Amino acid sequence: MVSDTDRHNQRVLLKISGEALQGNLSHGIDESVLNYVVDQVLEVRNCGIETAIVVGGGNYFRGITGGRIPRTEGDFMGMLATLMNAIAISSFFQNRGIPSAPMSSFENGGHVDVFNAHRAQKLLSEGHVLVFGGGTSNPFFTTDTAAVLRALEIRADVLVKATKVDGIFDKDPEKFSDAVKIPSISYSEVLERNLRVMDGAAIALARDNKLPVRIVNLRIKGAMKTALTTGETGSIVVPDGH
């Protein structure tokens, strides 16, 4: 069960990058990483926390390019990449006997259901793990923004962004040995200090709707469960004034 200190975290949305899925491969999906991600999510689910996922597409295509592909077309290519990842992740849950379904932000010929907030909430309450692909379906918006949007639409209690470092730091800890961890920080301070937690549009949307955002290191086994049940790992972005 969820601990008494964080009993309000009954529904969570996990944001995971496409790059995280490729592991040591040059592109595509490393199935060992995908199994690891499923294990981490199931730990959370087994605590009674309903879980949905938004996934990026950087293991196939990042969207923004410096070449001759225009931004609009490039971003849509990135959306297609995220949908491929959503289908793959959902299939791995299904292979474990866990009810799961991918959902797309746009029509796709009927192969994947188009996102519907009411249906998503119902499926989550019934124990499904949902995986949202397609970003927001609009160019010029990142999957960070899509994650905040979906978290709000499914009425998640918290958004967890999985990263390569254990929380928020005043500078990149992978480049600077004197980087200082910030356990708790407000949305406005993140924007003012230009900390690279999520893109500015995503943070602003979370701030305007008072959605807590936790940053955890996906590489640490059990980090997501610990962050949600005890708050003893990672960092949290909280409403201004808290």
N, C-alpha and C positions, 0 to 999 in steps of 0.2 A: 504493500500500500504506500501511498504518498505520505511523506512525513507531515507531522502537525505544523511545522514551520512553513511548508510550501503547499498546503492542501489546495490552494487556489489554482495551482498549475494542473488543471484537468485536461487541457487540450493544448498541444504545442505544434508549431510549424517549424520544421527544420529546413534551413537553406544550406545546400551543399553545392559546391562548384563542380563543373564538368571535369576540370583538371584533376580534382581529387580522385575521380574514378579511373583515370588512366594509369595510376600507380607509376611504375618505372617504364611503361610503354611510351613510345613516341606519340601515339594517338590511340583513340578507341577506349575500350573498357578492359581493365584488368579484373577478371572474375574473382580473384582472391580479395581485392579491395572491395568489390561489391558485396561479397559474403561478409566481410568485416563490417561494412556499413549496416547491413541488415541485422547483424548481431547486436550492434550498438542501439539501433532503433528498437529492437525487440526487448532489450533491457528496460527501456523507457516504457514501452507498451505493457510489459509485465508488471509495472508499478501502477497500472490502472490509468495511465495517461494516454489519451487519444492522440494519435500522431499523423501528421501530414507532412509532405516533403515538396519543396520547390527545388528543381535542379537546373544548373547551368548547362552550357553546351561547349565549353572551351576545349574539351578533349577531341572535338570534331571541328568546330568552327566558332570563333569568338564573336562574329557579327560585324564589328567595326574593322575595316581593312584600310590599309594605306595604298592599295592598288587602284585598279580601274573600276572595281565594282562600287557603284554608288552606295551611300550609307543606307538608304531605305532597303535596297535589295540585299545588302550584306547583313543587315539586322534580321531580315526575314530568314535568311539562310541559317543564322544563329538560332532562331526560334525553332526551326526544323530539327536542328541538332539537339536542342533541349528535349524535344518530344521523343526523339530516339532514346535518349537516356531515361526518360520517364517510363517508357515501355519496358526497357531492360530492368530497371529497379523493381518495378511492380511485378514482373515475371519472377524475380528471385524470391520475393515474398510469397507468391503463389506456390512456388516450388517447395517452400517450407510448410505449406498448408495454412498460410495466413491469408485471410481474405484481403485482396488488394486490387486496386484499379488505377490505371493512369487516366488523367483528364487533360484535355487540350484546351487552350484559350481560343482556338479557332476551328472552323469546320475542316474536316480532313478526309472526307469520303466515307464517314461512318466507321472507320477502323478504331477510333478512340473517342469515347464520349466527350462532348464539349462541356467545359466546366459550368456547373450550375451550383450556386451557393447553397440553396436549400437541400438539394440532393446530396451534396458533399457533407453537409452537417449531419444528415440522416445516416449516411454510410459510416461516418466517423463514430457516431454514437452506437452503431451496431458492431463496431470493432474492426472495421476496415482500415488499412493503411493506404492513404491516397497519395498519389504522386502527380504533381501538377507540372505540365510542360507547356511550351509555347510562349513563355514569358507573359507579357501583358497583351500580346497580339499586336502591339504597336511598335514601330521603330522609335529609336531615340530614348528608349527606357531599358534599363538593365534588369537582370533577373533579381537583383537586390530589391528594386522597386516592386517587381512582381511578387516577391516573397512577402513584403509588407502588405501589399494589396490583398493577396490571398489570405494571409493571417487575419486581416480585418474581416474579410468576407465570411470566413468560416468561424469567426468569433473565437479565435485562439487566445489563450491567456498570456502567451509569451511566444516570441520568435527566437529561435536559436540559430545563430549563424556559425557553422562549422568552419574553422580556419586551420592554419598550420601553426599557430602560436596560442599560448594559453591565456587569452584575454586581450585587453586593450593596453597598449603601451604608448608612452609619450613620443616614441620614435621606433623605427623598425628594429625589433630585437634580433633579427637575423643578420643585421648589418652593424648594429651598435651594441657593444657589450654592456654599456652603462644605461641601456634603456630601462625605464622605470614602469612597472605595471600599475595600472589604474583600476582598482577593483570595482569602483562605481563612479559613474559620470552622467551628467545630464545631456539630453539631446542638444540643447543650445551650445553647451561647452564643446561637444564633439564638432559642431559646425564652426564655432568660433576658432577653435584650435586646428581646424582642418585635419582632424585625425582620420585615418583611412579605415574606418570601421565598416561603413557601407557608403554608397554614393549619397550625395547631398539630398537628392530628391527622396530617396528611401528614408533617410533619417528625418527629414522634414515631415513626411507623411506619418511616420511613427510618432513623432512629437505631437503633431496636431490631433492624433487620436489616442495618445497616452498608451501606446503599445510598448511594453517592456521588451528589450532586446538583449539577449545573452550571447556572449562571444565565448566559444569554447574550442579547445584543440581537439579536432577529430582523431588525431593520432594517439591520444591518450585513452586507453581502454577505460570505459565506464565514465568518461568525463561528462558526457551529456546527461546521464542518469544522475550523477553527483550534483551537477549544476542545478538540475530541476528539483531535486529532493532535499538538498542541504544548502545549496548555494556556495559550497566550499571550493569551487574551482571556477576558472574563467573570470569574466567581468560582466557587468550589467550596465545597460544604458537605461536610465530612469527618467520619469517626467521631471520637468524643471521645478525646482523648489523642494524636491524630496531629498 
